[in-house]
Amino acid sequence: MQDTASPTSAFIRERCITGPTCSVPVDALWAVWREWAEDNGVKAVGTKQMFGRNLLSVVPQLHRTRPRDAYGRQVITYNGITVKQSD
């Protein structure tokens, strides 16, 4: 029942790890969310911004940073969450 009301919570529980040392690029997490939502019949995937708001409501310690990649480009990154590695 809870997962129907908040698919973001179910997604985090099933596909993510949270903690102070975790981080993931926003675009990478968005891609995993879209795939998970499609696989789980979530009709309203929403926008990347809506997903970010929903994430923050479930993981309040989450914050965004803009570290630079190897080429000097800024990469918007969520700190406080990452994607579980597939077994």
C-alpha contacts under 8 A as a table, 3 or more apart, distances in Angstrom:
res1	aa1	res2	aa2	distance
1	M	4	T	5.32
1	M	5	A	6.74
2	Q	5	A	5.26
2	Q	6	S	6.15
3	D	6	S	4.95
3	D	7	P	5.04
3	D	8	T	7.84
3	D	9	S	6.63
3	D	10	A	5.39
4	T	7	P	5.92
6	S	9	S	5.46
6	S	10	A	6.87
7	P	10	A	5.05
7	P	11	F	6.09
7	P	37	A	7.99
7	P	42	V	7.29
8	T	11	F	4.99
8	T	12	I	6.19
8	T	51	F	7.87
8	T	54	N	6.60
8	T	55	L	6.69
8	T	58	V	7.55
9	S	12	I	5.20
9	S	13	R	6.18
9	S	58	V	6.39
10	A	13	R	5.11
10	A	14	E	6.06
11	F	14	E	5.22
11	F	15	R	5.68
11	F	16	C	7.20
11	F	33	W	7.16
11	F	36	W	7.16
12	I	15	R	5.47
12	I	16	C	4.77
12	I	17	I	7.23
13	R	16	C	6.11
13	R	17	I	7.67
15	R	83	V	5.86
15	R	84	K	5.48
16	C	81	I	6.71
16	C	82	T	5.56
16	C	83	V	4.38
16	C	84	K	5.00
17	I	22	C	7.38
17	I	81	I	5.69
17	I	82	T	5.39
17	I	83	V	6.12
17	I	84	K	5.96
18	T	22	C	6.29
18	T	59	V	7.96
18	T	80	G	5.46
18	T	81	I	4.26
18	T	82	T	6.41
19	G	22	C	5.46
19	G	80	G	4.94
19	G	81	I	6.15
20	P	79	N	7.14
20	P	80	G	4.94
20	P	81	I	7.82
21	T	79	N	7.49
21	T	80	G	6.50
22	C	79	N	5.89
22	C	80	G	4.93
22	C	81	I	4.92
22	C	82	T	5.35
23	S	77	T	6.67
23	S	78	Y	5.48
23	S	79	N	4.31
23	S	80	G	5.76
23	S	81	I	5.27
23	S	82	T	5.13
24	V	28	A	6.82
24	V	29	L	6.61
24	V	77	T	5.55
24	V	78	Y	5.44
24	V	79	N	6.74
24	V	81	I	6.60
24	V	82	T	5.05
24	V	83	V	7.23
25	P	28	A	5.30
25	P	29	L	6.46
25	P	75	V	6.64
25	P	76	I	5.91
25	P	77	T	4.07
25	P	78	Y	6.04
26	V	29	L	5.30
26	V	30	W	6.09
26	V	76	I	5.85
26	V	77	T	5.08
26	V	78	Y	5.92
27	D	30	W	5.01
27	D	31	A	6.19
27	D	76	I	7.94
28	A	31	A	5.21
28	A	32	V	6.42
29	L	32	V	5.11
29	L	33	W	6.09
29	L	82	T	7.61
29	L	83	V	7.06
30	W	33	W	5.00
30	W	34	R	6.17
30	W	48	K	6.60
30	W	51	F	7.75
31	A	34	R	5.21
31	A	35	E	6.30
32	V	35	E	5.19
32	V	36	W	6.06
33	W	36	W	5.06
33	W	37	A	5.90
34	R	37	A	5.08
34	R	38	E	6.15
34	R	45	V	6.66
35	E	38	E	5.24
35	E	39	D	6.20
36	W	39	D	5.08
36	W	40	N	6.08
37	A	40	N	5.12
37	A	41	G	6.00
37	A	42	V	4.83
37	A	43	K	7.61
37	A	45	V	6.54
38	E	41	G	5.31
38	E	42	V	6.06
38	E	43	K	7.67
39	D	42	V	7.87
42	V	45	V	6.34
45	V	51	F	7.94
46	G	50	M	6.03
46	G	51	F	6.69
47	T	50	M	5.15
47	T	51	F	6.19
48	K	51	F	5.06
48	K	52	G	6.21
49	Q	52	G	5.03
49	Q	53	R	6.36
50	M	53	R	5.08
50	M	54	N	6.17
51	F	54	N	5.04
51	F	55	L	6.06
52	G	55	L	5.02
52	G	56	L	6.23
53	R	56	L	5.15
53	R	57	S	6.36
54	N	57	S	5.14
54	N	58	V	6.49
55	L	58	V	5.22
55	L	59	V	5.81
55	L	60	P	7.85
55	L	62	L	7.83
56	L	59	V	4.97
56	L	60	P	4.95
56	L	61	Q	7.49
56	L	62	L	6.08
57	S	60	P	5.77
59	V	62	L	5.66
61	Q	80	G	6.58
62	L	78	Y	6.66
62	L	79	N	5.83
62	L	80	G	4.94
62	L	81	I	7.00
63	H	78	Y	5.72
63	H	79	N	5.42
63	H	80	G	6.87
64	R	76	I	6.68
64	R	77	T	5.44
64	R	78	Y	4.58
64	R	79	N	5.97
65	T	76	I	5.80
65	T	77	T	5.27
65	T	78	Y	6.49
65	T	79	N	7.10
66	R	74	Q	5.34
66	R	75	V	5.20
66	R	76	I	4.56
66	R	77	T	5.99
67	P	74	Q	5.46
67	P	75	V	5.71
67	P	76	I	7.00
67	P	77	T	7.31
68	R	71	Y	7.49
68	R	72	G	5.13
68	R	73	R	5.10
68	R	74	Q	4.29
68	R	75	V	5.90
69	D	72	G	5.28
69	D	73	R	5.46
69	D	74	Q	6.33
69	D	75	V	6.56
70	A	73	R	7.52
78	Y	81	I	6.49
78	Y	82	T	7.97
79	N	82	T	7.91
